[in-house]
């Protein structure tokens, strides 16, 4: 056999062997997820339980089960190795949605990052405070109109007996809401701390000690106006040191001061 013929045969043998090796590698290892011959997908349940894997179209999902009623589910799909979308449903009244994109991510890793939390607690059931209580969404508080005529001190004591306090007001909207509940003169939860016989106004504060930033006084009020104490309170002159909503201002629902022993309606408020 001459040298040129031997060289040709060796070349063919080498090519056949190389082709066989390449085919074996494809069968054993597969190709990338975009490589068309073999793709790998899987579903993984992470709770110390089991893992299953099925051939598919290049998508993966990961679910995480938690205790009680809270669960988190995530999903991910890979198209061209470019983007991954994830979502999560969190039990207990809230839902979170979100997504993560990137140039490369293992399809078996599952969902992306969680986004904004949603849901949350609904309106308070004010009937657990009183069957006649009213819910106000802006403050998320409950309110109760008390039509029995009482002094400022007695009105506050009655509210306290049911776990509430005399109405406090932090905004124009809440002031209007309070007036809509009872468009009659009624106590609100602020006084100036002065005694009935003191003839000058003091500093008004809310009985809850919350900031006294909103005010709705009528013009020239409060003025600690003089009034009769009444025979039941010893007679003589007394002065106005407790606040109420009334109809006599520039518009209904503004505030005025009044002798604290007068008897009018009141409004109780539950903060929680």
Secondary structure, 3 states (H helix, E strand, C coil): CCHHHHHHHHHHHHHHHHHHHHHHHHHHHCCCCCCCCCCCEEEEEECCCCEEEECCCCEEEEEEECCCCCEEEEEEECCCCCEEEEEECCCCCCCEEEEEECCCCCHHHCCCCCCEECCCCCCCCHHHCCCCCEEECCCCEEEEEEEEEECHHHHHHHHHHCCCEECCCCCHHHHHHHHHHCCCCEEEEEECCCCCCCCCCCCCEECCCCCCCCCCECCCCCCCCEEECCHHHCCCEEECCEEEEECCCCCCCEEEEECCCCCEEEEEEECC
